[in-house]
Amino acid sequence: MLNPTWLKTFITLVDTGHFTQTAEKLFMTQPGVSQHVNKLEEACGHDLIKRNNKSFAITEQGRLVYRFAKQRMSDERSLFEQLNFDDPDSGKCSLACSGSLALLLYPQLLTLQQQQPNIHLNLTAAPNHLILSDIKNEHVDQGIVTDIPNESFFEFEKLGQEELCLVLPKKTNIKQSWKQLLLDSGLISHPDAEHYLSLYFRKCEEPELKQLDIAKIPVVGSINQISQILEPLTRGIGFTVLPKSAIDSFHSPELLQVLKPKQAVKENLYLIRKKNRELPKRYDALNAIIKNMWG
């Protein structure tokens, strides 16, 4: 194993480009710096620098050792940051949710990051099944989903509900039957569209929609950017179904119209994490924001 003290001396030497400056920076003597470099070269079995009087040039082997040493130092810093996970004011927080919820949450999360700049927030927009997979595989620490997850793998708590809306262009004539209206308009699809449509048709108490086969609805466009899903509707193209929060945050809601079903369709929201996963204290502030939005 390469001595970390020798590696630190070597990094400093390469960064400063001078033995005397390295000695001063590390509070060593110049012969001490030379001794560390010599011992590191012996351990590696290669010359790491080519000496020329008071100057030197780094060899190709030296460059490899330098990159290795820098990465090792970076990994060590990262390790200590992770070991310091109970600091409530610093560290990484990761959250996955639908695109519409991401639009709703992100401004609040930015405010938190302004208040606590050492907390680094990573927000991922994804459909339910990917959120569950990422949490199970520990790619993400927390998520917000709309279906009760498998209790064998996840712990969860109910946050509240969000209304789903069937949206069409403002100028659409909605006096015809809803079934024919949707078939004629065509769907603007997105990653959650099938899930939302299925839930909407099942719960809206509109008989003709309950009998409508989603697979028979023509798709006239598809996009996976939540902020762009409603754009085609502003130009009179298609229909879609989205949570109310996505419509409320859209820049031109006056160009849209929302159908009013006999029964408002709402889906539950659950905050989830991996089973038996204890989250660090820095998540307390994040979760307070999330719960307050549906409190």
Disulfide bonds with the S-S distance in Angstrom:
none
